[in-house]
Amino acid sequence: MAQTVTEVLTAGADSVTLINAINGGTQDVTGMTQAEINEMVQRNVDHLELVLAYAPVDASDDTPDVAGAASGLKSTHVAAVTTGTDYIAAN
């Protein structure tokens, strides 16, 4: 059974949470260098960008069309990409 847009976005929710927690200073990063933290944020930004780009390649492809989904469905994910990118640039 094919995944739905909601299921795909739910799979990215951990990345959203992690990026927001690091940016907000609530994620425990004890023992990590700033470079390691930035790498972790970048991995999660990359994951979200992949999730947000999901789209079927043709009419027979059952890949959920996350890229074409209403912006309201994916707004927290898009915001987390921006937050993560801004965090890395500032640190």
MMTF fields as JSON, N, C-alpha, C and O atoms, coordinates in Angstrom:
{
  "mmtfVersion": "1.0.0",
  "mmtfProducer": "UNKNOWN",
  "numBonds": 363,
  "numAtoms": 364,
  "numGroups": 91,
  "numChains": 1,
  "numModels": 1,
  "chainsPerModel": [1],
  "groupsPerChain": [91],
  "chainIdList": ["A"],
  "bondAtomList": [4, 2, 8, 6, 12, 10, 16, 14, 20, 18, 24, 22, 28, 26, 32, 30, 36, 34, 40, 38, 44, 42, 48, 46, 52, 50, 56, 54, 60, 58, 64, 62, 68, 66, 72, 70, 76, 74, 80, 78, 84, 82, 88, 86, 92, 90, 96, 94, 100, 98, 104, 102, 108, 106, 112, 110, 116, 114, 120, 118, 124, 122, 128, 126, 132, 130, 136, 134, 140, 138, 144, 142, 148, 146, 152, 150, 156, 154, 160, 158, 164, 162, 168, 166, 172, 170, 176, 174, 180, 178, 184, 182, 188, 186, 192, 190, 196, 194, 200, 198, 204, 202, 208, 206, 212, 210, 216, 214, 220, 218, 224, 222, 228, 226, 232, 230, 236, 234, 240, 238, 244, 242, 248, 246, 252, 250, 256, 254, 260, 258, 264, 262, 268, 266, 272, 270, 276, 274, 280, 278, 284, 282, 288, 286, 292, 290, 296, 294, 300, 298, 304, 302, 308, 306, 312, 310, 316, 314, 320, 318, 324, 322, 328, 326, 332, 330, 336, 334, 340, 338, 344, 342, 348, 346, 352, 350, 356, 354, 360, 358],
  "bondOrderList": [1, 1, 1, 1, 1, 1, 1, 1, 1, 1, 1, 1, 1, 1, 1, 1, 1, 1, 1, 1, 1, 1, 1, 1, 1, 1, 1, 1, 1, 1, 1, 1, 1, 1, 1, 1, 1, 1, 1, 1, 1, 1, 1, 1, 1, 1, 1, 1, 1, 1, 1, 1, 1, 1, 1, 1, 1, 1, 1, 1, 1, 1, 1, 1, 1, 1, 1, 1, 1, 1, 1, 1, 1, 1, 1, 1, 1, 1, 1, 1, 1, 1, 1, 1, 1, 1, 1, 1, 1, 1],
  "groupList": [{"groupName": "MET", "atomNameList": ["N", "CA", "C", "O"], "elementList": ["N", "C", "C", "O"], "formalChargeList": [0, 0, 0, 0], "bondAtomList": [1, 0, 2, 1, 3, 2], "bondOrderList": [1, 1, 2], "singleLetterCode": "M", "chemCompType": "L-PEPTIDE LINKING"}, {"groupName": "ALA", "atomNameList": ["N", "CA", "C", "O"], "elementList": ["N", "C", "C", "O"], "formalChargeList": [0, 0, 0, 0], "bondAtomList": [1, 0, 2, 1, 3, 2], "bondOrderList": [1, 1, 2], "singleLetterCode": "A", "chemCompType": "L-PEPTIDE LINKING"}, {"groupName": "GLN", "atomNameList": ["N", "CA", "C", "O"], "elementList": ["N", "C", "C", "O"], "formalChargeList": [0, 0, 0, 0], "bondAtomList": [1, 0, 2, 1, 3, 2], "bondOrderList": [1, 1, 2], "singleLetterCode": "Q", "chemCompType": "L-PEPTIDE LINKING"}, {"groupName": "THR", "atomNameList": ["N", "CA", "C", "O"], "elementList": ["N", "C", "C", "O"], "formalChargeList": [0, 0, 0, 0], "bondAtomList": [1, 0, 2, 1, 3, 2], "bondOrderList": [1, 1, 2], "singleLetterCode": "T", "chemCompType": "L-PEPTIDE LINKING"}, {"groupName": "VAL", "atomNameList": ["N", "CA", "C", "O"], "elementList": ["N", "C", "C", "O"], "formalChargeList": [0, 0, 0, 0], "bondAtomList": [1, 0, 2, 1, 3, 2], "bondOrderList": [1, 1, 2], "singleLetterCode": "V", "chemCompType": "L-PEPTIDE LINKING"}, {"groupName": "GLU", "atomNameList": ["N", "CA", "C", "O"], "elementList": ["N", "C", "C", "O"], "formalChargeList": [0, 0, 0, 0], "bondAtomList": [1, 0, 2, 1, 3, 2], "bondOrderList": [1, 1, 2], "singleLetterCode": "E", "chemCompType": "L-PEPTIDE LINKING"}, {"groupName": "LEU", "atomNameList": ["N", "CA", "C", "O"], "elementList": ["N", "C", "C", "O"], "formalChargeList": [0, 0, 0, 0], "bondAtomList": [1, 0, 2, 1, 3, 2], "bondOrderList": [1, 1, 2], "singleLetterCode": "L", "chemCompType": "L-PEPTIDE LINKING"}, {"groupName": "GLY", "atomNameList": ["N", "CA", "C", "O"], "elementList": ["N", "C", "C", "O"], "formalChargeList": [0, 0, 0, 0], "bondAtomList": [1, 0, 2, 1, 3, 2], "bondOrderList": [1, 1, 2], "singleLetterCode": "G", "chemCompType": "PEPTIDE LINKING"}, {"groupName": "ASP", "atomNameList": ["N", "CA", "C", "O"], "elementList": ["N", "C", "C", "O"], "formalChargeList": [0, 0, 0, 0], "bondAtomList": [1, 0, 2, 1, 3, 2], "bondOrderList": [1, 1, 2], "singleLetterCode": "D", "chemCompType": "L-PEPTIDE LINKING"}, {"groupName": "SER", "atomNameList": ["N", "CA", "C", "O"], "elementList": ["N", "C", "C", "O"], "formalChargeList": [0, 0, 0, 0], "bondAtomList": [1, 0, 2, 1, 3, 2], "bondOrderList": [1, 1, 2], "singleLetterCode": "S", "chemCompType": "L-PEPTIDE LINKING"}, {"groupName": "ILE", "atomNameList": ["N", "CA", "C", "O"], "elementList": ["N", "C", "C", "O"], "formalChargeList": [0, 0, 0, 0], "bondAtomList": [1, 0, 2, 1, 3, 2], "bondOrderList": [1, 1, 2], "singleLetterCode": "I", "chemCompType": "L-PEPTIDE LINKING"}, {"groupName": "ASN", "atomNameList": ["N", "CA", "C", "O"], "elementList": ["N", "C", "C", "O"], "formalChargeList": [0, 0, 0, 0], "bondAtomList": [1, 0, 2, 1, 3, 2], "bondOrderList": [1, 1, 2], "singleLetterCode": "N", "chemCompType": "L-PEPTIDE LINKING"}, {"groupName": "ARG", "atomNameList": ["N", "CA", "C", "O"], "elementList": ["N", "C", "C", "O"], "formalChargeList": [0, 0, 0, 0], "bondAtomList": [1, 0, 2, 1, 3, 2], "bondOrderList": [1, 1, 2], "singleLetterCode": "R", "chemCompType": "L-PEPTIDE LINKING"}, {"groupName": "HIS", "atomNameList": ["N", "CA", "C", "O"], "elementList": ["N", "C", "C", "O"], "formalChargeList": [0, 0, 0, 0], "bondAtomList": [1, 0, 2, 1, 3, 2], "bondOrderList": [1, 1, 2], "singleLetterCode": "H", "chemCompType": "L-PEPTIDE LINKING"}, {"groupName": "TYR", "atomNameList": ["N", "CA", "C", "O"], "elementList": ["N", "C", "C", "O"], "formalChargeList": [0, 0, 0, 0], "bondAtomList": [1, 0, 2, 1, 3, 2], "bondOrderList": [1, 1, 2], "singleLetterCode": "Y", "chemCompType": "L-PEPTIDE LINKING"}, {"groupName": "PRO", "atomNameList": ["N", "CA", "C", "O"], "elementList": ["N", "C", "C", "O"], "formalChargeList": [0, 0, 0, 0], "bondAtomList": [1, 0, 2, 1, 3, 2], "bondOrderList": [1, 1, 2], "singleLetterCode": "P", "chemCompType": "L-PEPTIDE LINKING"}, {"groupName": "LYS", "atomNameList": ["N", "CA", "C", "O"], "elementList": ["N", "C", "C", "O"], "formalChargeList": [0, 0, 0, 0], "bondAtomList": [1, 0, 2, 1, 3, 2], "bondOrderList": [1, 1, 2], "singleLetterCode": "K", "chemCompType": "L-PEPTIDE LINKING"}],
  "groupTypeList": [0, 1, 2, 3, 4, 3, 5, 4, 6, 3, 1, 7, 1, 8, 9, 4, 3, 6, 10, 11, 1, 10, 11, 7, 7, 3, 2, 8, 4, 3, 7, 0, 3, 2, 1, 5, 10, 11, 5, 0, 4, 2, 12, 11, 4, 8, 13, 6, 5, 6, 4, 6, 1, 14, 1, 15, 4, 8, 1, 9, 8, 8, 3, 15, 8, 4, 1, 7, 1, 1, 9, 7, 6, 16, 9, 3, 13, 4, 1, 1, 4, 3, 3, 7, 3, 8, 14, 10, 1, 1, 11],
  "groupIdList": [1, 2, 3, 4, 5, 6, 7, 8, 9, 10, 11, 12, 13, 14, 15, 16, 17, 18, 19, 20, 21, 22, 23, 24, 25, 26, 27, 28, 29, 30, 31, 32, 33, 34, 35, 36, 37, 38, 39, 40, 41, 42, 43, 44, 45, 46, 47, 48, 49, 50, 51, 52, 53, 54, 55, 56, 57, 58, 59, 60, 61, 62, 63, 64, 65, 66, 67, 68, 69, 70, 71, 72, 73, 74, 75, 76, 77, 78, 79, 80, 81, 82, 83, 84, 85, 86, 87, 88, 89, 90, 91],
  "secStructList": [7, 7, 7, 7, 2, 2, 2, 2, 2, 2, 2, 6, 2, 2, 2, 2, 2, 2, 2, 2, 2, 2, 2, 2, 6, 7, 1, 7, 7, 6, 6, 7, 7, 2, 2, 2, 2, 2, 2, 2, 2, 2, 2, 2, 2, 2, 2, 2, 2, 2, 2, 2, 2, 7, 7, 7, 1, 1, 6, 6, 7, 7, 7, 7, 7, 1, 6, 6, 1, 7, 2, 2, 2, 2, 2, 2, 2, 2, 2, 2, 2, 2, 2, 2, 2, 2, 2, 2, 2, 2, 7],
  "xCoordList": [0.84, 0.0, 0.888, 1.851, 0.559, 1.332, 1.126, 0.063, 2.15, 2.052, 1.236, 1.111, 0.689, -0.011, 0.931, 1.989, 0.542, 1.323, 1.493, 2.589, 0.425, 0.485, 1.473, 2.218, 1.494, 2.427, 3.881, 4.76, 4.124, 5.477, 5.902, 7.026, 5.006, 5.333, 5.533, 6.379, 4.774, 4.936, 6.329, 6.934, 6.833, 8.171, 9.251, 10.344, 8.962, 9.919, 9.767, 10.543, 8.772, 8.485, 9.639, 9.865, 10.37, 11.512, 12.585, 13.218, 12.788, 13.768, 13.321, 14.132, 12.029, 11.482, 11.72, 12.188, 11.399, 11.55, 13.008, 13.305, 13.908, 15.334, 15.876, 16.556, 15.582, 16.065, 15.547, 16.308, 14.269, 13.69, 14.268, 14.455, 14.55, 15.12, 16.556, 16.943, 17.329, 18.706, 18.674, 19.395, 17.85, 17.752, 17.268, 17.718, 16.37, 15.82, 16.669, 16.361, 17.748, 18.643, 18.143, 18.651, 17.149, 16.612, 17.112, 16.822, 17.853, 18.416, 19.75, 20.597, 19.938, 21.202, 22.28, 22.224, 23.233, 24.348, 25.676, 26.733, 25.595, 26.78, 27.825, 27.525, 29.044, 30.149, 30.304, 31.238, 29.407, 29.492, 30.145, 29.918, 30.943, 31.503, 30.43, 29.435, 30.646, 29.701, 29.651, 28.591, 30.791, 30.822, 29.964, 29.258, 30.027, 29.212, 27.727, 26.896, 27.402, 26.003, 25.507, 24.414, 26.313, 25.93, 25.743, 24.826, 26.614, 26.48, 25.166, 24.497, 24.805, 23.56, 22.361, 21.419, 22.411, 21.328, 21.256, 20.165, 22.397, 22.415, 21.829, 21.074, 22.155, 21.582, 20.064, 19.375, 19.543, 18.097, 17.444, 16.332, 18.123, 17.644, 17.604, 16.621, 18.672, 18.721, 17.566, 16.929, 17.305, 16.206, 14.879, 14.082, 14.642, 13.383, 13.262, 12.178, 14.354, 14.302, 13.952, 13.221, 14.466, 14.099, 12.617, 11.922, 12.147, 10.738, 9.841, 8.843, 10.198, 9.38, 9.401, 8.514, 10.392, 10.496, 9.795, 9.717, 9.28, 8.602, 7.506, 6.683, 7.506, 6.47, 6.494, 7.554, 5.342, 5.319, 5.992, 5.928, 6.634, 7.3, 6.357, 6.599, 5.277, 4.269, 2.956, 2.866, 1.965, 0.626, 0.558, -0.342, 1.483, 1.458, 2.276, 2.261, 2.975, 3.807, 2.923, 2.208, 2.977, 2.141, 2.858, 2.393, 3.992, 4.684, 3.765, 3.199, 3.604, 2.742, 3.294, 4.508, 2.415, 2.827, 2.975, 2.15, 4.043, 4.317, 4.662, 4.216, 5.445, 5.856, 4.643, 4.662, 3.603, 2.418, 1.328, 0.266, 1.569, 0.56, 0.37, 1.241, -0.773, -1.077, -0.01, 0.453, 0.372, 1.456, 1.154, 2.077, -0.098, -0.465, -0.108, 0.195, -0.141, 0.201, 1.676, 2.051, 2.499, 3.945, 4.63, 5.855, 3.864, 4.426, 5.452, 6.454, 5.234, 6.208, 7.519, 8.594, 7.422, 8.62, 9.415, 10.641, 8.713, 9.371, 10.025, 11.152, 9.319, 9.861, 11.106, 12.061, 11.103, 12.26, 13.474, 14.6, 13.274, 14.386, 14.999, 16.22, 14.154, 14.64, 15.353, 16.433, 14.764, 15.367, 16.73, 17.697, 16.811, 18.073, 19.142, 20.298, 18.757, 19.698, 20.195, 21.387, 19.285, 19.67, 20.569, 21.525, 20.262, 21.079, 22.509, 23.454, 22.666, 24.004, 24.751, 25.933, 24.077, 24.71, 25.174, 26.191, 24.442, 24.769, 25.807, 26.389, 26.037, 26.943, 28.038, 28.894],
  "yCoordList": [-1.182, 0.0, 1.25, 1.342, 2.175, 3.407, 4.31, 4.315, 5.066, 6.047, 7.244, 7.518, 7.943, 9.189, 10.355, 10.187, 11.529, 12.734, 12.906, 13.21, 12.715, 12.875, 11.904, 12.28, 10.676, 9.69, 10.072, 9.902, 10.573, 10.996, 12.174, 12.206, 13.138, 14.297, 13.894, 14.464, 12.93, 12.434, 11.828, 11.957, 11.173, 10.586, 11.663, 11.379, 12.874, 13.969, 14.774, 15.697, 14.436, 15.227, 15.226, 16.229, 14.119, 14.077, 15.084, 15.7, 15.248, 16.235, 17.647, 18.48, 17.917, 19.228, 19.491, 20.564, 18.512, 18.648, 18.885, 19.759, 18.115, 18.245, 19.625, 20.275, 20.062, 21.365, 22.465, 23.34, 22.427, 23.463, 23.421, 24.465, 22.225, 22.101, 22.621, 23.292, 22.325, 22.839, 24.355, 25.047, 24.865, 26.314, 26.99, 28.088, 26.351, 26.914, 26.679, 27.189, 25.903, 25.648, 24.607, 24.516, 23.812, 22.803, 21.392, 20.464, 21.218, 19.912, 19.747, 20.638, 18.611, 18.347, 18.025, 16.992, 18.895, 18.703, 18.665, 18.966, 18.29, 18.2, 17.308, 16.203, 17.801, 17.029, 17.147, 16.586, 17.865, 18.039, 19.379, 20.375, 19.391, 20.651, 21.366, 20.762, 22.646, 23.382, 22.794, 22.753, 22.343, 21.717, 20.452, 20.204, 19.656, 18.436, 18.766, 18.097, 19.795, 20.227, 20.691, 20.323, 21.494, 21.98, 20.826, 20.85, 19.819, 18.65, 17.914, 17.461, 17.798, 17.139, 17.926, 17.353, 19.238, 20.08, 19.935, 19.803, 19.959, 19.847, 18.52, 18.495, 17.425, 16.117, 16.152, 15.597, 16.804, 16.869, 17.828, 17.576, 18.918, 19.816, 19.046, 19.126, 18.302, 17.515, 16.507, 16.336, 15.85, 14.882, 15.564, 15.053, 16.702, 17.414, 17.881, 17.826, 18.335, 18.761, 17.585, 17.758, 16.399, 15.209, 14.883, 14.606, 14.919, 14.637, 15.625, 15.234, 16.892, 17.93, 17.836, 18.374, 17.164, 17.033, 15.786, 15.608, 14.913, 13.704, 14.07, 14.946, 13.392, 13.591, 12.401, 11.833, 12.03, 10.939, 11.377, 12.544, 10.425, 10.742, 10.646, 11.251, 9.879, 9.769, 9.285, 9.069, 9.119, 8.757, 7.387, 7.137, 6.497, 5.154, 5.06, 4.026, 6.112, 6.144, 6.472, 7.474, 5.613, 5.851, 6.622, 6.648, 7.252, 8.108, 9.266, 9.907, 9.548, 10.663, 11.99, 12.194, 12.882, 14.17, 15.211, 16.114, 15.061, 16.017, 17.374, 18.407, 17.378, 18.639, 19.453, 20.682, 18.783, 19.472, 19.647, 20.189, 19.201, 19.29, 20.739, 21.588, 20.99, 22.328, 22.772, 21.991, 24.028, 24.545, 24.432, 24.276, 24.506, 24.392, 23.044, 22.949, 22.005, 20.663, 20.542, 19.784, 21.286, 21.122, 22.365, 22.476, 23.283, 24.564, 24.398, 25.113, 23.479, 23.303, 22.728, 23.047, 21.884, 21.294, 22.35, 22.412, 23.172, 24.247, 25.228, 25.669, 25.564, 26.485, 25.895, 26.621, 24.594, 23.953, 23.968, 24.102, 23.833, 23.929, 25.326, 25.475, 26.33, 27.717, 27.922, 28.51, 27.446, 27.574, 26.901, 27.479, 25.688, 24.952, 25.628, 25.718, 26.101, 26.788, 28.067, 28.372, 28.808, 30.046, 29.75, 30.481, 28.672, 28.284, 28.014, 28.512, 27.221, 26.882, 28.143, 28.302, 29.019, 30.249, 31.119, 31.806, 31.092, 31.923, 31.274, 31.944, 29.992, 29.268, 28.582, 27.922],
  "zCoordList": [0.0, 0.0, 0.0, 0.762, -0.839, -0.965, 0.238, 0.86, 0.548, 1.629, 1.171, -0.023, 2.144, 1.862, 2.125, 2.732, 1.669, 1.935, 3.442, 3.912, 4.19, 5.646, 6.271, 7.176, 5.809, 6.355, 6.046, 6.891, 4.871, 4.51, 5.382, 5.885, 5.56, 6.398, 7.854, 8.543, 8.321, 9.689, 9.865, 10.929, 8.83, 8.893, 9.027, 9.518, 8.604, 8.729, 9.999, 10.248, 10.81, 12.012, 13.011, 13.688, 13.113, 14.041, 13.638, 14.495, 12.338, 11.875, 12.216, 12.621, 12.054, 12.418, 13.898, 14.278, 14.728, 16.174, 16.557, 17.372, 15.974, 16.298, 15.902, 16.696, 14.7, 14.239, 15.153, 15.565, 15.469, 16.331, 17.742, 18.366, 18.249, 19.591, 19.632, 20.588, 18.625, 18.579, 18.472, 19.19, 17.586, 17.42, 18.701, 19.032, 19.411, 20.638, 21.871, 22.948, 21.717, 22.844, 23.818, 24.935, 23.417, 24.33, 24.03, 24.785, 22.949, 22.608, 23.319, 23.269, 23.98, 24.671, 23.637, 22.971, 23.514, 22.588, 23.344, 22.791, 24.614, 25.465, 24.81, 24.356, 24.768, 24.221, 22.712, 22.139, 22.068, 20.615, 20.288, 20.975, 19.251, 18.776, 17.948, 17.548, 17.701, 16.869, 15.461, 14.838, 14.967, 13.64, 13.606, 12.629, 14.67, 14.743, 14.832, 14.217, 15.595, 15.704, 14.335, 13.904, 13.662, 12.335, 11.348, 10.527, 11.43, 10.559, 10.838, 9.909, 12.103, 12.465, 11.939, 11.393, 12.111, 11.593, 10.074, 9.521, 9.399, 7.935, 7.47, 6.498, 8.134, 7.772, 7.858, 7.002, 8.89, 9.059, 8.062, 7.598, 7.735, 6.678, 5.356, 4.619, 5.059, 3.824, 3.776, 2.736, 4.895, 4.958, 4.655, 3.868, 5.267, 5.033, 3.584, 3.002, 3.009, 1.609, 0.693, -0.282, 0.998, 0.23, 0.389, -0.588, 1.627, 1.905, 1.162, 0.556, 1.211, 0.572, -0.95, -1.614, -1.505, -2.962, -3.501, -4.717, -2.615, -3.086, -4.07, -3.804, -5.206, -6.214, -7.165, -7.431, -7.67, -8.65, -9.951, -10.335, -10.617, -11.879, -13.07, -14.115, -12.906, -13.962, -13.358, -12.15, -14.181, -13.701, -13.048, -12.246, -13.368, -12.776, -11.486, -10.819, -11.138, -9.933, -8.733, -8.736, -7.695, -6.511, -5.409, -4.269, -5.739, -4.776, -4.405, -5.291, -3.111, -2.721, -3.233, -3.255, -3.64, -4.2, -3.095, -2.95, -2.324, -1.248, -1.855, -1.356, -2.915, -3.545, -4.001, -3.933, -4.46, -4.946, -3.905, -4.211, -2.69, -1.628, -1.187, -1.375, -0.605, -0.091, 0.89, 1.722, 0.784, 1.622, 3.11, 3.91, 3.496, 4.902, 5.497, 6.686, 4.683, 5.167, 5.516, 6.41, 4.813, 4.976, 5.535, 5.475, 6.068, 6.524, 7.64, 7.652, 8.574, 9.659, 9.129, 9.636, 8.115, 7.516, 6.749, 6.852, 5.986, 5.23, 6.202, 5.981, 7.269, 8.273, 8.94, 9.215, 9.198, 9.833, 8.913, 9.392, 7.61, 6.658, 6.747, 6.794, 6.769, 6.885, 8.212, 8.25, 9.29, 10.617, 10.656, 11.152, 10.138, 10.14, 9.304, 9.716, 8.134, 7.259, 7.911, 7.865, 8.516, 9.22, 10.413, 10.673, 11.141, 12.297, 11.866, 12.477, 10.807, 10.337, 9.898, 10.201, 9.201, 8.73, 9.897, 9.794, 10.991, 12.154, 13.067, 13.921, 12.893, 13.777, 12.999, 13.589]
}
